[in-house]
């Protein structure tokens, strides 16, 4: 296409790294062993054979998810529960433990999350062993999910991330399949719709977007006809406050020490600030999200160079922007970023190496702020404020670096190494 440079720079002027190279990550066998060890520990944690300090992260599964499960089995969505804030296909994730009827609900869910984790690892290793690709992505996934701790298996976000990873890894060869998978992911938890931002102009974009639109419309229509309340989630979040772990929450963490007359309450399924000026900060967050989407659109219009890494790099940047500007940054959101960062790191031409590393570090801090020292976060004491400031500071830094790298490589045509 005129004006658009679409090329894979993975092998330009470079030779494949020899086995045993100091710059190459350990091989797949080592990766599988480390994954097995770390995931065994995660299973011990969610099955409560080993415990961490802080609140029980598995209660959402054994209480909230299981309650939704009972309602969904009747053929309707939980319309009387405002904590149900998910697109219609989320019902399949909540109902998935029915696949293992010989286990109790929570045990079945944990094992299915473990299976989704394994699927992602297999995908990343398979792709990472191809010529011009790297196993670094598998290591980012291994480390990131381990650092997130038991929360990774105690929410359905790992299942959504598996779909998103599959979509990104098929994007280059099968854009229509990637588009359909993106629609499935978006109907599970909205954010995978951002994966469509980075498809190259022309046929790849047309095929991916057409497949995504068709799949989304068909699935939504099917749920709307067969299950009442399929779209109720669109209005269930309008009265939310500002979550205590979000970027905007830092205003109120500090304000509590200067006489701010507000509260910290469980609201819409998360611990949020409620009171004076919360609505103002929430509106500012919404404005920032709109500006972020505007930046993505501007980048899309200005971009001229596409490489094998651009789809994943753009998706990573878009999800970072969406996460940082949101009035809610729940710990499980880190699974999204880890999954997409891992895909970026499978490609030699990615411009997201440093942002990916910052996200991995931020995930480790997230484990400390939830669940280990969550009481300090809720209390807005010095330790709690420090943890939130450090974690969110790392995410902001990763976002700014990701935006700069993506702009320089796609708009100005710089090599990834120069952009970094």
C-alpha positions in Angstrom: 0.0 0.0 0.0 1.3 3.4 -0.9 2.6 5.4 2.0 2.7 2.4 4.3 5.8 0.3 4.9 4.9 -3.1 6.1 7.8 -5.4 6.7 9.2 -7.9 9.2 12.5 -6.6 10.5 13.1 -9.6 12.7 16.0 -10.8 10.5 17.3 -7.6 8.9 21.1 -7.6 9.1 21.1 -10.2 11.9 21.9 -13.8 12.3 20.0 -16.2 14.5 21.4 -16.3 18.0 23.4 -19.5 18.6 22.3 -21.9 21.2 23.9 -21.1 24.5 24.4 -17.5 23.6 24.7 -15.3 26.7 21.9 -13.1 25.4 19.5 -15.9 24.8 17.0 -17.0 27.5 17.2 -20.6 28.8 15.5 -23.2 26.6 11.9 -24.5 26.7 12.7 -27.5 29.0 14.0 -25.1 31.7 11.0 -22.9 31.2 8.6 -25.7 31.6 10.3 -26.9 34.8 10.3 -23.4 36.3 6.6 -22.9 35.3 5.7 -26.2 36.9 7.4 -25.2 40.2 5.9 -21.8 40.4 2.4 -23.0 39.4 2.5 -25.7 42.0 3.1 -23.0 44.6 0.1 -21.0 43.2 -2.1 -24.1 43.5 -0.9 -24.6 47.1 -1.9 -21.0 47.8 -5.4 -21.1 46.2 -6.1 -24.5 47.9 -5.0 -22.9 51.2 -2.3 -25.5 51.9 0.0 -22.5 52.1 -1.2 -19.0 53.0 -0.1 -15.4 52.5 -0.8 -12.6 54.9 -3.9 -10.4 54.1 -7.4 -11.1 52.9 -8.5 -14.4 51.4 -8.2 -13.8 47.6 -10.3 -16.9 46.8 -13.5 -15.7 48.4 -14.7 -14.1 45.2 -14.8 -17.6 43.6 -16.3 -19.5 46.5 -18.9 -16.7 47.3 -19.5 -14.3 44.4 -18.8 -16.4 41.4 -20.6 -19.4 42.8 -23.6 -17.2 43.5 -23.6 -16.0 39.9 -23.2 -19.6 38.8 -26.5 -20.5 40.5 -28.3 -17.7 38.8 -26.8 -18.3 35.4 -27.9 -21.9 35.5 -31.5 -20.7 35.6 -31.0 -19.1 32.1 -30.7 -15.5 33.2 -28.1 -13.0 34.2 -27.8 -11.8 37.8 -29.8 -8.6 37.2 -30.3 -7.8 40.9 -26.5 -7.9 41.6 -24.7 -4.7 40.6 -21.4 -6.4 41.1 -22.1 -8.2 37.8 -20.3 -5.8 35.5 -19.3 -8.1 32.7 -20.2 -8.6 29.0 -22.5 -11.6 28.2 -19.8 -14.1 27.3 -18.4 -13.9 30.9 -21.3 -16.2 31.7 -19.3 -19.0 30.1 -16.3 -18.4 32.3 -18.4 -18.4 35.4 -20.2 -21.6 34.3 -17.0 -23.3 33.2 -16.5 -25.3 36.4 -19.5 -27.4 35.2 -16.9 -29.0 33.0 -15.5 -30.7 36.1 -18.7 -31.9 37.9 -16.8 -34.3 40.1 -15.2 -31.3 41.9 -16.6 -28.5 44.0 -17.0 -25.2 42.3 -13.9 -23.4 43.6 -11.6 -26.4 43.0 -12.8 -26.8 39.5 -12.3 -23.1 38.8 -8.8 -23.1 40.1 -7.8 -26.0 37.9 -9.4 -24.4 34.8 -7.4 -21.2 35.5 -4.3 -23.4 35.8 -5.2 -25.0 32.4 -5.5 -21.6 30.8 -2.1 -20.7 32.2 -0.7 -23.8 30.7 -2.2 -23.0 27.3 -0.6 -19.6 27.2 2.8 -21.1 28.1 2.5 -23.7 25.3 1.5 -21.0 22.8 4.4 -18.7 23.8 7.0 -21.5 23.7 5.7 -22.8 20.3 5.9 -19.4 18.8 9.1 -18.5 20.6 10.9 -21.4 18.9 10.2 -20.2 15.4 13.0 -18.5 13.4 13.2 -14.9 14.2 11.3 -15.3 17.4 12.4 -15.5 21.1 11.5 -17.5 24.2 11.7 -14.3 26.3 7.9 -14.1 26.1 7.5 -17.4 27.9 9.8 -16.2 30.6 7.8 -12.9 31.0 4.7 -15.0 31.4 6.2 -17.4 33.9 7.6 -14.6 36.1 4.7 -12.3 35.8 1.9 -14.7 36.7 4.1 -16.1 39.6 4.6 -12.6 40.9 0.9 -11.8 40.8 0.4 -14.6 43.2 -2.9 -16.5 44.0 -5.0 -13.7 42.5 -4.0 -15.0 39.1 -6.0 -18.2 39.7 -8.8 -16.6 41.8 -10.3 -14.5 38.9 -11.3 -15.4 35.4 -8.9 -12.8 33.9 -6.4 -15.5 33.1 -8.9 -17.1 30.8 -9.5 -13.8 29.0 -5.8 -13.2 28.7 -5.4 -16.7 27.1 -7.9 -15.7 24.4 -6.1 -12.4 23.8 -2.7 -14.0 23.6 -4.0 -16.5 21.0 -5.5 -13.6 19.0 -2.2 -11.7 18.9 -0.1 -14.8 18.0 -2.4 -15.6 15.1 -2.7 -12.0 13.9 0.1 -12.0 11.3 -0.9 -15.2 9.5 -4.7 -15.3 10.1 -6.1 -11.8 10.7 -9.7 -13.0 10.4 -9.2 -15.6 13.1 -7.4 -13.1 15.2 -10.4 -10.7 14.8 -12.9 -13.4 15.8 -10.8 -14.3 18.9 -10.6 -10.6 19.8 -14.4 -10.4 19.7 -14.6 -13.4 22.0 -12.2 -11.7 24.4 -14.1 -8.5 24.3 -17.3 -10.2 25.1 -15.6 -11.8 28.0 -14.2 -8.6 29.5 -14.2 -5.7 27.0 -10.5 -4.7 27.1 -9.4 -7.2 24.3 -11.2 -4.9 21.8 -8.1 -2.7 22.1 -6.1 -5.4 20.3 -7.6 -4.3 17.0 -5.7 -1.0 17.2 -2.5 -2.3 15.7 -3.5 -4.3 12.6 -1.8 -3.0 9.4 -3.9 -0.8 7.1 -5.6 -2.5 4.2 -6.5 -6.1 4.0 -5.3 -7.2 7.5 -7.4 -4.5 9.2 -10.5 -5.1 7.0 -10.4 -8.9 7.6 -9.7 -8.6 11.4 -12.3 -5.9 12.0 -14.9 -7.5 9.8 -14.5 -10.9 11.6 -14.5 -9.2 15.0 -17.7 -7.3 14.2 -19.5 -10.3 12.8 -18.5 -12.5 15.8 -19.5 -9.9 18.3 -22.9 -9.2 16.8 -23.7 -12.9 16.4 -22.7 -13.7 20.0 -24.4 -10.7 21.5 -27.6 -11.3 19.6 -27.6 -15.0 20.7 -27.3 -14.0 24.3 -29.8 -11.2 24.1 -32.4 -13.5 22.7 -31.8 -16.5 25.0 -30.8 -14.9 28.3 -32.5 -11.8 29.8 -30.2 -9.0 31.0 -27.3 -9.7 28.6 -26.5 -6.0 28.3 -27.3 -4.8 31.8 -23.6 -4.5 32.6 -23.5 -1.3 30.5 -25.3 0.6 33.2 -24.2 -1.2 36.4 -20.9 0.8 36.8 -22.2 4.3 36.4 -22.3 5.0 40.2 -18.8 3.6 41.0 -16.4 5.5 43.1 -12.6 5.6 42.8 -10.9 2.3 43.7 -8.3 2.5 46.5 -5.6 1.0 44.1 -6.2 3.3 41.1 -4.0 6.2 40.1 -6.6 8.8 41.1 -6.9 7.2 44.6 -3.6 8.8 45.6 -5.4 12.1 45.9 -7.7 10.7 48.6 -5.0 8.6 50.3 -3.2 11.8 51.0 -6.4 13.8 51.6 -7.4 11.5 54.4 -4.4 12.9 56.4 -5.6 16.5 55.8 -9.2 16.2 57.0 -11.0 14.9 53.9 -14.5 13.8 55.0 -15.0 10.6 53.0 -15.2 6.9 53.4 -13.5 3.7 52.3 -16.2 1.1 51.5 -16.8 -2.1 49.6 -18.7 -0.9 46.6 -19.5 -2.7 43.3 -17.3 -5.6 44.4 -14.2 -3.6 45.2 -12.9 -1.3 48.0 -13.4 2.3 46.9 -13.3 5.9 48.1 -16.7 7.5 48.4 -17.4 11.1 49.5 -16.6 14.7 48.5 -14.8 15.2 45.2 -14.7 11.5 44.3 -17.0 12.1 41.4 -14.7 14.9 40.2 -11.6 12.6 40.2 -13.7 9.8 38.5 -14.7 12.3 35.8 -11.1 13.3 35.3 -10.2 9.6 34.9 -12.9 9.3 32.3 -11.5 12.4 30.4 -8.0 10.9 30.6 -9.3 7.6 29.1 -10.9 9.6 26.3 -7.6 11.4 25.7 -5.8 8.1 25.6 -8.2 6.7 23.0 -7.7 9.9 21.1 -3.9 9.4 21.2 -4.3 5.8 19.9 -6.5 7.1 17.0 -3.9 9.8 16.2 -1.1 7.2 16.2 -3.2 5.0 13.9 -3.6 7.9 11.4 0.0 8.9 11.5 1.7 5.4 11.6 3.5 4.5 8.4 5.7 1.5 9.3 4.4 -1.9 10.4 6.7 -4.7 11.5 5.9 -8.2 12.9 5.8 -6.6 16.4 3.4 -3.7 15.7 0.1 -5.5 16.4 1.3 -6.7 19.8 3.2 -3.4 20.6 0.1 -1.3 19.8 -2.1 -3.6 21.9 0.3 -3.5 24.8 0.4 0.3 24.7 -3.4 0.6 24.3 -4.1 -1.6 27.3 -1.5 0.2 29.4 -3.3 3.5 28.6 -6.7 2.0 29.4 -5.4 0.6 32.7 -3.5 3.6 34.0 -6.4 6.0 33.3 -9.1 3.8 34.7 -10.7 4.7 38.0 -10.2 1.0 38.9 -6.9 -0.8 38.8 -7.7 -4.2 40.3 -4.7 -6.6 40.9 -6.0 -9.0 38.3 -5.6 -6.3 35.6 -1.9 -7.1 35.7 -2.6 -10.4 34.1 -3.7 -8.6 31.0 -0.5 -6.6 30.8 1.7 -9.6 31.5 0.0 -11.6 28.7 0.4 -8.9 26.1 3.9 -8.0 27.2 4.8 -11.7 26.8 3.6 -11.7 23.2 5.6 -8.5 22.5 8.7 -10.2 23.9 8.5 -13.1 21.5 9.3 -10.7 18.7 12.9 -9.4 18.2 11.7 -6.2 16.7 9.5 -5.1 19.6 10.0 -1.7 21.1 8.4 -2.6 24.4 11.2 -4.4 26.2 11.7 -1.8 29.0 7.9 -1.2 29.5 7.4 -5.0 29.7 10.1 -5.2 32.4 8.5 -2.4 34.3 5.2 -4.2 34.2 6.7 -7.4 35.6 8.3 -5.3 38.4 4.9 -3.6 39.0 3.2 -7.0 39.2 5.6 -7.9 42.1 4.7 -4.7 43.9 1.0 -5.5 43.3 1.4 -8.8 45.2 2.7 -6.7 48.2 -0.2 -4.2 48.1 -2.8 -7.0 47.6 -3.1 -9.2 49.4 0.0 -9.1 51.6 -0.3 -5.5 53.0 -3.7 -4.5 51.7 -4.8 -3.5 55.3 -2.1 -0.7 55.0 -3.5 0.4 51.6 -7.1 0.6 53.1 -5.8 2.5 56.1 -3.9 5.0 53.8 -0.8 4.8 56.1 2.7 5.5 55.0 3.4 1.9 53.8 0.1 1.7 51.9 0.6 5.0 50.1 4.1 4.1 49.2 3.1 0.8 47.7 0.3 2.4 45.6 2.6 5.2 44.5 5.4 2.8 43.5 3.1 0.4 41.7 1.2 3.1 39.8 4.4 5.1 39.2 5.9 2.0 37.5 2.8 1.7 35.3 2.8 5.4 34.4 6.5 5.1 33.4 5.8 2.0 31.4 2.9 3.7 29.6 4.9 6.8 28.7 7.8 4.7 27.4 5.5 2.4 25.5 3.8 5.4 23.8 7.1 6.9 22.9 8.5 3.6 21.5 5.4 2.9 19.5 5.4 6.4 18.0 9.0 6.4 17.1 9.0 3.0 15.4 5.6 3.3 13.6 5.4 7.0 12.8 9.1 7.9 12.5 10.2 4.5 11.2 13.1 4.1 13.8 14.4 0.7 14.6 13.2 -0.7 18.0 16.7 -0.6 19.4 17.1 3.1 18.5 13.7 3.9 19.9 14.6 2.2 23.2 
